[in-house]
Amino acid sequence: MKPNKWMIIGVAAVLVLGGAAWFLLTVGEFQKPRIDLDQDVSLVGRQKVLGITFRDSGSGLKKAVVTLSQGTRTQVIAAEDFPQRGVREKILSLPLDPWHWKLQEGSATLTITATDHSLWANTAVVTKPVKVDITPPQILLTGAMNHINPGGTCLVTYRLSKPVIMSGVMVDRRFFPAFTADAGGKPLEVVYFALPVGAATARPRIQVVARDAAGNEGAVTLPALILEKKFRSDEMSLGDAFFQQKMPEFQAAIPELRGKTPVETFVYVNSKLREENAKTIFSICQRSVPKQLWEGPFLRMKDAAPMAQFGDHRYYRYNGQSLGESTHMGVDLASTAQAPIEAANSGLVVFAGPLGIYGNAVILDHGQGLFSLYAHLTGIQVKNGQEVKKGGVLGTSGLTGLAGGDHLHFSILVAGEFVNPTEWWDPHWIKDNVTAKLAATP
């Protein structure tokens, strides 16, 4: 059958349109590449690192260039060519260090360009006016020597020479954030931090650090004398009565423990569950009210005998078999069964409910990173978000969780790190290590 002219015209039109579409989607495209920044770059300092994402969905990226200009000087920070078509995305992480590029403090211009492989060499340009700031924040400590117990708490106060986006204390790699308070109409940085139980031998590095919006960092070594303190060590023999009393509680609550022997259950509870609970507590204690909610010495449970001390290291054995170990991160106090448990100081309830090895537990936020924990309760009489006063009843003592008898497990935490509660019960320690430091602030 001989094709008619309309069929020929139709085929030709399809070919023309198809070719035009191909041309416009590839070498003849008009769409410019896309440039995205991962942050604001109005300030550029010594530690400023900028993430830039270049994208082109058509012919692909051909060239990407980043420059910093100041006056008549233009410095190329990065330049990358893509000779092969089809590179749809490129991510660059660039240190914008004006000190390295010999720029001066003041105004500058950041220019970012991206060109594609199209016939027209479509080019996208992003221009940002920036301020070069290469002066790190100065940290002005307001105190002298700090005397700190292993496993204890230390308060540090200082002023800063400029606004910052981060400051606090680093104990080796552990960061404790600062909270800004008002002292005589001037901002004062307040940080509570914790020393590990083994600090007397490990001698951790303690620094006060700060970073401004431009990325400049300042740091000073904290003058500190780490005191000597010994902690007890004990071997605990576990019997069948303990296993029969406590392990069914965990087997009922944790599906993967059903069918396990009491010994297998204890090993799981003392290792994996203990670790999970520690992570939960740490997470809860990462957000704190920025002002001090507590006042005066913390209350100790009334008429209670100490059953275990902070820092006690326990080795567990059953019929001569080692079942692991743990460090006791609180003080156990026993009175009468189901005794009323009072808030050690004023604060805000940030947790109230079951908490693994701690059983029914309550955690209070006392402000500026300071928390208290009450564990093994029979009943809880407060709820999340509730404000409580010093001496207010939180619940009653009990033996929920990994407790062999009715008692209160009481802990103090600083930004999620357990510290020795006995310091916070001692009015002389609080006067010397907290009140006097705050009062002496110039």
C-alpha positions in Angstrom: 0.0 0.0 0.0 1.4 3.3 -1.1 1.6 5.8 1.8 -0.3 9.1 1.3 1.2 12.5 1.8 -0.5 13.0 5.2 1.1 9.9 6.6 4.5 11.1 5.5 3.8 14.5 6.9 2.8 13.0 10.2 5.9 10.8 10.5 8.0 13.8 9.7 6.3 15.9 12.3 6.9 13.2 14.9 10.5 13.0 14.0 10.9 16.7 14.1 9.1 17.0 17.5 11.1 14.1 18.9 14.3 15.6 17.8 13.4 19.0 19.2 12.4 17.4 22.5 15.8 15.5 22.6 17.6 18.7 21.8 15.8 20.7 24.4 16.3 18.1 27.1 20.0 17.6 26.4 22.4 20.0 24.7 19.8 22.6 24.0 18.3 22.8 27.5 17.7 26.3 28.9 17.4 25.3 32.6 20.3 26.5 34.8 22.0 24.3 37.4 20.9 24.5 41.0 23.1 25.5 43.9 22.0 24.8 47.6 23.9 25.8 50.7 23.6 23.8 54.0 23.7 26.9 56.2 23.7 30.7 56.5 27.1 32.2 55.6 26.7 35.8 56.6 29.7 35.2 58.9 32.9 33.5 58.0 35.6 32.6 60.5 38.5 30.3 61.0 36.6 27.1 61.5 33.7 27.8 59.1 32.9 24.8 56.9 30.3 25.2 54.2 28.4 22.4 52.5 27.4 23.2 48.9 25.3 20.9 46.7 25.4 21.4 42.9 22.7 19.8 40.8 21.8 19.7 37.1 19.0 17.3 35.9 19.7 17.9 32.1 23.0 17.7 30.4 24.8 17.5 33.7 27.4 19.7 35.5 30.5 20.9 33.6 32.2 23.3 36.1 31.8 24.5 39.6 33.7 27.4 41.1 33.7 29.0 44.6 35.5 32.3 45.3 36.0 34.8 48.2 36.5 38.4 47.2 37.7 41.3 49.3 38.5 44.7 47.7 40.6 43.9 44.6 41.6 40.5 45.8 39.7 37.4 44.7 40.7 34.0 46.0 39.5 30.8 44.4 38.4 28.5 47.2 37.4 25.5 45.0 37.2 24.8 41.3 36.1 21.5 39.8 35.6 20.4 36.2 33.4 17.6 35.0 34.5 16.7 31.5 32.0 13.9 31.1 28.4 14.6 30.6 25.8 13.2 33.0 27.1 14.3 36.4 23.8 15.2 38.0 25.0 16.1 41.5 28.1 17.1 43.3 28.5 17.9 47.1 31.4 19.9 48.3 32.4 20.5 51.9 34.7 23.6 52.0 36.6 25.2 54.9 36.2 28.9 54.4 39.2 29.9 56.4 39.9 33.6 55.8 43.1 33.4 57.9 44.5 30.8 55.5 43.5 33.0 52.5 45.0 36.1 54.1 41.7 38.0 54.2 41.2 40.8 56.7 38.3 41.3 59.1 35.4 43.2 57.5 33.2 42.8 54.4 33.7 40.3 51.7 31.8 38.5 48.9 31.3 34.8 48.5 30.5 33.8 44.9 29.4 30.4 43.8 28.9 29.5 40.1 27.9 26.3 38.3 27.8 25.7 34.5 26.2 22.8 32.6 27.1 20.9 29.4 24.3 22.5 27.3 25.0 24.3 24.0 24.2 27.6 25.8 26.5 26.8 28.8 23.7 27.7 31.3 25.3 29.2 34.4 23.9 29.7 37.9 25.5 32.2 40.2 24.9 32.7 43.9 26.5 35.8 45.5 26.5 36.3 49.2 27.8 39.3 51.1 29.7 38.0 54.1 31.5 39.4 57.1 34.9 38.1 57.9 35.4 37.5 61.6 38.7 35.8 62.7 38.7 36.8 66.3 37.9 33.8 68.6 35.8 34.3 71.7 37.8 35.0 74.8 36.8 33.0 77.9 37.2 35.0 81.2 37.1 32.6 84.1 35.6 34.2 87.3 37.2 31.7 89.8 40.6 30.3 90.7 41.5 26.7 91.5 38.7 24.1 91.6 38.9 21.2 94.0 37.0 18.2 92.5 36.3 14.7 93.8 36.3 11.7 91.4 32.7 10.9 90.7 31.8 14.4 91.9 30.4 17.7 90.6 32.1 21.0 89.8 30.6 24.4 89.1 32.4 26.7 86.7 31.4 30.3 85.9 32.9 32.6 83.3 32.2 35.5 81.0 32.6 35.7 77.2 34.0 38.5 75.1 31.3 38.1 72.4 28.1 36.2 71.6 28.6 32.5 70.9 26.5 29.7 69.6 28.1 27.0 71.9 30.1 27.0 75.1 30.6 24.7 78.0 33.2 22.3 79.6 34.9 19.4 77.9 36.1 16.6 80.1 38.1 14.6 77.6 35.5 14.0 74.9 32.4 14.6 77.1 30.7 18.0 76.6 28.7 19.7 79.4 26.8 22.7 78.1 26.7 26.2 79.7 23.6 28.1 80.7 23.5 31.8 80.6 22.5 33.5 83.9 22.2 37.2 84.9 24.8 38.5 87.3 24.5 42.2 88.1 22.9 42.9 84.7 25.7 41.1 82.8 25.5 37.7 81.2 27.3 35.0 83.1 27.9 31.4 81.8 27.2 28.7 84.4 28.3 25.1 83.9 28.0 22.1 86.1 30.1 19.2 85.0 30.9 15.7 86.3 34.2 13.9 86.8 34.3 10.1 86.2 34.8 7.8 89.1 38.2 6.9 87.9 39.4 10.5 87.4 42.1 10.2 90.2 44.1 7.9 88.1 43.0 8.7 84.5 43.5 12.5 85.0 41.1 13.7 82.3 41.7 16.9 80.3 39.3 19.6 81.4 38.8 22.6 79.2 36.3 25.5 78.9 35.4 25.9 75.2 33.3 28.3 73.2 32.4 28.8 69.5 31.0 31.8 67.8 28.6 32.0 64.8 31.6 32.5 62.4 33.1 29.2 63.6 35.9 30.7 65.6 36.7 28.6 68.7 38.3 29.6 72.0 39.5 27.3 74.8 41.2 27.6 78.2 42.4 24.8 80.5 40.4 24.8 83.7 42.6 25.1 86.9 41.6 22.0 88.8 42.9 19.9 91.6 41.5 16.3 91.4 41.3 14.9 94.9 41.9 11.3 96.0 38.9 9.2 96.7 38.5 5.4 97.0 35.4 3.4 96.2 34.3 0.1 97.6 34.4 -3.2 95.7 32.3 -6.2 96.6 31.5 -9.7 95.4 27.8 -10.5 95.6 26.6 -14.1 95.6 23.2 -14.5 94.0 20.9 -17.3 95.2 17.9 -19.1 93.7 15.5 -17.2 95.9 16.6 -13.9 94.3 16.2 -15.3 90.8 12.8 -16.7 91.5 11.6 -13.5 93.0 12.9 -11.0 90.4 13.5 -12.6 87.0 9.8 -13.4 86.2 9.1 -9.6 86.3 11.6 -9.0 83.5 10.6 -12.1 81.5 7.0 -10.8 81.5 8.0 -7.4 80.4 10.6 -8.3 77.7 9.4 -10.8 75.1 12.9 -12.0 74.1 13.5 -13.2 77.7 10.5 -15.6 77.7 11.8 -19.2 77.8 15.2 -18.1 79.1 16.6 -19.5 82.3 16.8 -17.2 85.3 20.6 -17.0 84.9 20.3 -16.0 81.3 17.7 -13.5 82.2 19.9 -11.9 84.8 22.9 -11.6 82.5 20.7 -9.9 79.9 19.2 -7.5 82.5 22.5 -6.6 84.0 24.2 -6.0 80.7 21.9 -5.1 77.7 19.0 -3.7 79.7 21.2 -1.8 82.0 22.9 -0.2 79.0 19.6 0.7 77.3 18.3 2.3 80.6 21.5 4.4 80.8 21.0 5.6 77.3 17.4 6.5 78.1 18.4 8.4 81.2 21.1 10.2 79.3 18.7 11.3 76.6 16.1 12.6 79.1 18.8 14.7 80.8 20.0 16.4 77.6 17.3 19.1 77.9 17.1 21.2 81.1 15.4 24.3 82.3 18.0 27.2 81.8 17.5 28.6 85.3 18.2 27.2 88.8 15.1 25.7 90.3 16.6 24.3 93.4 17.6 26.0 96.6 19.8 24.9 99.6 21.0 21.4 100.4 19.2 18.4 98.9 17.0 16.3 101.2 18.1 12.8 102.2 15.3 10.2 102.8 14.1 10.5 106.3 15.1 7.9 108.9 16.8 5.8 106.3 19.8 3.5 106.6 22.3 3.4 103.7 22.4 0.0 102.0 24.8 0.8 99.2 27.0 3.7 98.3 27.8 5.6 95.2 30.6 4.1 93.2 30.4 0.6 94.7 31.7 -1.9 92.2 29.9 -5.2 92.3 30.9 -8.6 91.0 28.0 -11.0 90.6 28.5 -14.8 91.1 26.1 -17.8 91.2 27.3 -21.2 92.3 30.9 -20.0 91.7 30.1 -18.8 88.2 30.7 -15.2 87.2 27.6 -13.4 86.0 29.1 -10.0 85.2 29.7 -6.8 87.1 28.4 -3.2 87.6 29.1 0.1 89.2 26.4 1.4 91.6 25.6 5.0 90.4 23.6 6.1 93.4 22.9 5.6 97.1 20.4 2.9 98.3 18.4 4.0 101.3 16.0 1.8 103.3 13.4 2.8 105.9 10.0 1.1 106.4 8.2 -0.7 103.6 6.4 1.7 101.2 7.8 4.8 102.9 6.9 8.1 101.4 9.5 9.4 98.9 10.0 13.1 98.9 11.5 15.4 96.3 15.1 16.2 97.3 14.7 19.7 96.0 12.3 21.8 93.9 12.1 20.9 90.2 10.1 19.7 87.2 9.1 16.1 86.6 10.6 15.0 83.3 10.0 11.3 83.7 7.5 9.2 85.7 7.0 5.5 84.9 8.7 2.1 84.5 12.4 2.2 83.7 13.9 -1.3 83.4 16.3 -2.1 86.2 15.2 1.0 88.1 11.6 -0.2 88.2 9.0 2.5 88.7 11.1 5.7 88.6 10.8 9.5 88.8 13.4 12.0 87.3 13.3 15.6 88.3 15.0 18.5 86.4 16.4 21.0 88.9 17.6 23.4 86.1 21.0 24.1 84.4 21.7 20.5 83.8 21.1 19.1 87.3 18.7 16.2 87.8 17.7 13.7 90.5 16.4 10.1 90.1 14.2 8.1 92.4 14.0 4.4 91.7 12.3 1.1 92.7 9.1 2.9 93.7 5.9 0.9 94.5 3.7 3.8 93.5 4.2 7.1 91.7 2.1 10.1 92.6 3.3 12.7 90.1 3.2 13.0 86.3 5.4 14.4 83.5 5.5 18.2 83.3 4.4 18.7 87.0 6.3 21.2 89.1 7.2 19.9 92.6 8.4 21.6 95.6 11.2 20.5 97.9 9.8 17.8 100.2 6.8 17.2 98.0 5.8 13.5 97.9 6.7 11.7 94.6 5.5 8.2 95.6 6.4 5.3 97.9 9.4 3.1 98.2 9.3 -0.4 96.9 11.2 -3.3 95.2 10.3 -2.9 91.6 13.1 -3.4 89.0 16.3 -5.0 90.0 15.8 -4.6 93.7 16.1 -7.4 96.3 14.2 -5.5 99.0 12.1 -2.4 99.7 14.3 0.6 99.4 15.0 3.9 97.5 17.7 4.1 94.9 18.6 7.8 94.8 20.9 9.4 92.1 22.0 12.9 91.1 22.9 13.5 87.5 24.7 16.3 85.7 23.7 16.5 82.0 23.1 12.8 82.1 26.2 11.8 84.0 25.8 10.2 87.4 27.5 12.0 90.3 27.9 11.4 94.0 24.7 12.4 95.8 26.4 12.9 99.2 27.9 16.2 98.0 24.5 17.6 97.4 23.3 16.6 100.8 26.2 18.5 102.4 25.4 22.2 103.2 29.2 22.9 103.6 30.0 21.4 100.2 27.2 23.4 98.5 28.4 26.6 100.3 32.0 26.2 99.3 31.5 24.8 95.8 28.4 26.4 94.5 27.1 29.3 96.6 30.5 30.9 97.2 31.4 30.7 93.5 28.2 32.3 92.4 28.5 35.0 95.0 32.1 35.8 94.2 31.3 36.5 90.5 32.6 40.0 89.7 
